[in-house]
Amino acid sequence: MATGRRRRWTDARKVRFVEESYTAPRMAAATARRYEIFRSLLTRWRRDARLLQRLAKTPSSEWFGLRDLEPDGDDDDRRETGTD
């Protein structure tokens, strides 16, 4: 399936491929073949789309477990802890 060159896909085309791959069971492989892309690439786009949907439904304060932190007005979080 090598094309000899790296192709660039617009976000709109990626969305179209992902949507098409969800139209019926086992459509991911068929969609990848139709557009001559690797199934693993389509799988990555599908995973990214699911993550974006989840993030859109979740308040941003919960994205990285920040819901447990309360703003206290100090700048203590700026000091270095010495750990990386």
N, C-alpha and C positions, 0 to 999 in steps of 0.2 A: 504494500500500500504506500510505499515511499514515493513522494512526488518530486524529490530532488531539490526542493526548496521549502523554506518555512513559510507557511501561510499565516496571515493575520486575519482574524475574524472580528467583525464588529460586534458590539454587545447585543445589538438587535438580532443579528444572525444566531448568536449563541443562545439567546432566549428562545428563538424559533426552534432551534434544534432540540433544546431541552424540553420545551412544551410538546413537540412532536414525539419525543421519546417516552412521554408519559401517557400517550393517547390510548395505549392498550398494553396488556401484559407482554413482557418480552420484546418490547419495541426498541429498547436501547441498542441492541446489536444491529437490528435492521436499520435504524436511523443512522448509526455510525457507518454502516456499509453504504447507504444511499448517498451520503455526503462525503464519502471517502476520508473519514477521520478515524483515528484509533478509538476503540471503545473506552479505553482508560481515560482519554481526554474528555469524552462525553460524560463519563462517570464523575470526573472532577468537576465539570461544569454543573452537573446535577447536584452534587454535594454542596458546592458553593451557593447554588440557588436555594437549597433547603436552609442553609445557614443564614443567608440574608433574610429569608422569610421569618425564621425564628427571631433574629435580631430586631426585625421590624415590629414584631409583636411584643417584644420584651423592652421594658424601660431601660434606657442606656445605663442607669446606675446598677443594673443587675448583670451587665455583660461580663464583667470580670470579678464578680463577687463583691462589688462595691456597695451593695445594699446594706451590708453590715457596718459600714463606716458612716459616722455621723460628722457633719462639718462642725468643728469646734472653734474655728477662727484662728487657731495658732498656725504657725508655719513649721511645726515640729517635723512634719513629714518631709521637709526639705533637707534636714541634716543627714549626713551620711552615717550609715550603720556599720560600714566596714565589711559588709558581705556583698558578694556579687552573685 
